[in-house]
Each structure stands twice: as structure tokens, then as C-alpha cells.
Amino acid sequence: GGGYIISGGAGADQFWIVSGEIPESANTIVDFEVDNDVIGLLGSAGLGIDSNTLELTEMDGNTKVAFDGNTLAMINGVTGLDISESVVFAWYLIDNSFISCLIGKNSLNRSIKL
């Protein structure tokens, strides 16, 4: 998949840009709020994506999120993202409403509600 324009609503949002496979084309996030929203990568461990292999590159006032030469997403109007604060690396579903995940390079083991 991929190629979507994604926006959240009021409050904290989760923008899931990987769901078990690398998207065929980049998604675009148009209203990411630093210190409020997170970017999620489901199945990241199986794909080899972690805080050491995920690339955040600032381009013309935006941030490109990439892995292994593939652009996963463009985050419009945002620079200065910190992987340890803004990215959730999730590896599996605990049940239908929670996933177990690592949050950024700090590797804090958490469960978050979907």
C-alpha cells in the first residue's frame, strides 16, 4: 500500500506508516504535532527496522522517514524529530486492542491501546 495523505484529529494521534511490510509508496502526514503525536511501525522487528536503521532526514522544512533506501513517509512542516520521543516500533498484537512495542532507541517495553 502506501501513497496516502494522513491527518489526525484533536489530541494525540498515532500515524502507522508500516504495517508488516514496506509500503510501495510513501505516505504523507500533514498535521503531525511534535511532543503529542507518534509515528508507528507495526512488524518493525521482522523487517529489520529499529532506531539504528530508521532514517529521519530534514528536507525543505519537512522530514523524510526512510529505511533501507525506501521512503516510508514524508512529514509535512516538521523538523527536529527525535526517534526516542516520536517513533513507536511495534512487533505484535497482544489481543485485539493492545500491541507490545519498543518506544524509540530507549527500548522501553510498553503496551499501548489501539
Secondary structure as GFF3:
##gff-version 3
##sequence-region A 1 114
A	DSSP	beta_strand	5	6	.	.	.	ID=ss1
A	DSSP	beta_strand	14	19	.	.	.	ID=ss2
A	DSSP	beta_strand	27	29	.	.	.	ID=ss3
A	DSSP	beta_strand	38	42	.	.	.	ID=ss4
A	DSSP	alpha_helix	44	47	.	.	.	ID=ss5
A	DSSP	beta_strand	54	59	.	.	.	ID=ss6
A	DSSP	beta_strand	62	67	.	.	.	ID=ss7
A	DSSP	beta_strand	70	75	.	.	.	ID=ss8
A	DSSP	alpha_helix	83	86	.	.	.	ID=ss9
A	DSSP	beta_strand	87	93	.	.	.	ID=ss10
A	DSSP	beta_strand	98	103	.	.	.	ID=ss11
A	DSSP	three_ten_helix	104	106	.	.	.	ID=ss12
A	DSSP	beta_strand	108	113	.	.	.	ID=ss13
###
